[in-house]
Amino acid sequence: MKLDHTFTVAAAPDDAWKLFHDLGRVAPCMPGAVLDTLDGDSFTGRVKVKIGAVQMSYRGEGTVTREEAARSMRLDLSGSETRGAGTASATVTATLAAGPDGTRVHVRTDLDITGRPAQFGRGIMTEVGDRLVQQFADRLEDLLRADPGAGPEPVAAGAEPEAVDLGAAALPVLLRKAVVPATAALLALLLARAVRRRSRG
């Protein structure tokens, strides 16, 4: 499944690109994620998501490669559920470019996921991704506005990440998709009642 997202942060491209070199500061901006170890261009971490009352925790690893001239960063990620058979792997490429309001970041994700989150189709996953990427962008912009030497509060070793609610993110999409068939069903019901009343009359 290929997903594309774009957002803009109010910062100069050089400043944003410098921040993207520091995974220790950027990773906590991603909802539901905790970075456990970072060794050069390799890292491990955890992600927690929930769908309704069901929570799933993933533990995984990844590597990062950068193209300085293009201001492009590629993440190769893989993980699996800590208590389940679900797996997830992704290649995420973020490219930074100058924009009229700061730095435009284009994120392309090639995602392969199994287990319960796979029940969402591409359309819903795209809109859920939009919401998560927007949260990431907001936190990233807050970080860029802060003292350059500061970062998010460090996560204590062994601390659990805060679960990101995929169900809540998907609900508005599901409701919108349900509006048309629900309206059609309501109109059909009203029409059937009108026909019955006319036939009785």
C-alpha positions in Angstrom: 0.0 0.0 0.0 1.5 3.3 -1.1 0.5 6.5 0.8 1.5 10.1 0.0 1.3 13.0 2.5 2.6 16.6 2.3 2.8 19.2 5.1 4.5 22.5 5.6 6.5 23.7 8.6 7.3 27.4 9.3 11.0 27.0 9.2 13.9 27.5 6.8 14.8 24.3 4.9 18.3 24.3 6.4 16.9 24.4 9.9 14.3 21.7 9.2 16.9 19.5 7.5 19.3 19.9 10.5 16.5 18.7 12.8 15.7 15.7 10.6 19.3 14.5 11.3 18.5 14.2 15.0 16.2 11.1 15.3 16.4 11.3 19.0 14.4 14.6 18.8 12.2 13.9 15.8 11.0 10.4 16.8 9.0 11.5 19.8 7.0 13.8 17.5 5.3 10.8 15.9 2.1 9.8 17.7 2.3 6.5 19.5 6.0 6.0 19.0 8.9 5.6 21.5 12.6 5.4 20.4 14.4 2.9 22.6 17.9 2.7 21.1 19.8 4.7 18.6 23.2 3.6 17.2 24.4 5.6 14.3 21.9 5.1 11.5 20.2 2.1 13.2 17.5 2.2 15.9 14.9 0.2 17.7 11.6 1.4 19.1 8.0 0.7 19.9 4.6 1.8 18.7 1.2 1.4 20.4 -2.1 1.7 18.6 -5.7 1.0 19.5 -8.9 0.3 17.6 -11.8 0.8 20.0 -11.0 -1.1 23.2 -8.4 -3.3 21.5 -4.7 -2.2 22.0 -1.8 -3.5 20.0 1.9 -2.9 20.7 4.6 -3.3 18.1 8.3 -3.6 18.6 10.6 -3.0 15.7 13.8 -1.8 14.2 14.9 0.5 11.4 17.7 2.1 9.5 18.0 5.6 8.0 19.8 6.8 4.9 20.1 10.4 3.8 20.8 12.2 0.5 22.2 15.6 1.6 22.0 17.3 -1.8 18.3 16.4 -2.2 17.5 16.9 1.5 15.9 13.4 1.4 15.7 10.9 4.2 14.7 7.2 3.9 13.6 5.0 6.7 13.4 1.2 6.3 11.2 -0.1 9.1 10.0 -3.5 10.3 8.2 -4.7 13.4 5.8 -7.2 14.8 3.1 -7.3 17.5 4.5 -8.1 20.9 1.3 -10.2 21.7 -0.1 -11.3 18.4 0.7 -12.4 14.9 0.5 -9.0 13.2 3.5 -7.6 11.3 4.3 -4.3 9.8 7.0 -3.1 7.4 7.4 0.2 5.7 9.8 2.3 3.6 9.2 5.9 4.4 10.9 8.6 2.3 10.7 12.3 3.4 11.9 15.0 1.0 12.3 18.6 2.1 12.0 21.6 -0.3 11.6 25.3 0.1 8.0 26.6 0.1 6.3 30.0 0.2 5.5 29.5 3.9 8.7 27.7 5.1 9.7 24.1 4.3 7.4 21.7 2.4 7.8 18.1 3.4 6.6 15.3 1.2 6.3 11.9 2.8 5.9 8.8 0.7 5.2 5.5 2.5 5.2 2.0 1.1 3.4 0.1 3.8 2.8 -3.7 4.2 0.7 -4.5 7.3 -1.0 -7.7 8.5 -3.4 -8.3 11.4 -6.2 -6.2 12.7 -5.2 -2.8 11.3 -5.3 -4.3 7.9 -9.1 -4.3 8.0 -9.0 -0.6 7.0 -8.9 -0.1 3.2 -6.5 2.2 1.4 -8.9 5.2 1.4 -9.4 5.0 5.2 -5.7 4.4 5.8 -4.8 7.4 3.7 -7.1 9.7 5.7 -5.9 8.2 9.0 -2.4 8.8 7.8 -3.3 12.4 7.0 -4.4 12.9 10.6 -1.3 11.3 12.1 1.0 13.2 9.8 -0.7 16.4 10.7 -0.1 15.7 14.4 3.5 14.9 13.6 3.8 18.2 11.7 2.3 20.2 14.5 4.7 18.7 17.1 7.7 19.1 14.7 6.8 22.8 14.2 6.6 23.3 17.9 10.0 21.7 18.2 11.5 24.0 15.5 10.1 27.1 17.4 11.7 26.0 20.6 15.3 26.5 21.8 17.4 24.7 19.2 19.2 22.8 22.0 15.9 21.6 23.5 13.9 18.6 22.6 10.8 16.7 23.7 10.8 15.4 27.3 13.0 12.2 27.4 11.1 9.0 27.8 12.1 6.9 30.7 13.7 3.5 29.9 11.0 0.9 29.6 8.2 3.5 29.5 5.1 2.6 27.4 4.2 4.8 24.5 0.8 6.5 24.6 -1.5 4.6 22.3 -2.6 6.4 19.1 -6.3 5.7 18.5 -6.7 4.5 14.9 -10.4 3.9 15.4 -11.0 7.5 16.5 -9.1 8.7 13.5 -11.0 6.5 11.1 -14.5 7.2 12.5 -15.1 10.5 10.7 -14.1 8.8 7.4 -16.4 5.9 8.1 -19.3 8.2 9.0 -18.8 10.2 5.7 -18.8 7.0 3.7 -22.0 5.9 5.4 -23.8 9.2 4.7 -24.6 8.4 1.1 -26.0 4.8 1.5 -27.8 5.9 4.7 -29.4 8.8 2.8 -30.3 6.6 -0.1 -31.9 4.0 2.3 -33.9 6.7 4.0 -35.2 8.1 0.7 -36.2 4.6 -0.4 -38.0 4.1 2.8 -39.9 7.4 2.5 -40.8 6.6 -1.1 -42.1 3.1 -0.2 -44.3 4.6 2.5 -45.6 7.2 0.1 -46.5 4.5 -2.4 -48.2 2.4 0.2 -50.3 5.4 1.4 -51.3 6.3 -2.2 -52.3 2.7 -2.9 -54.4 2.6 0.3 -56.1 5.8 -0.7 
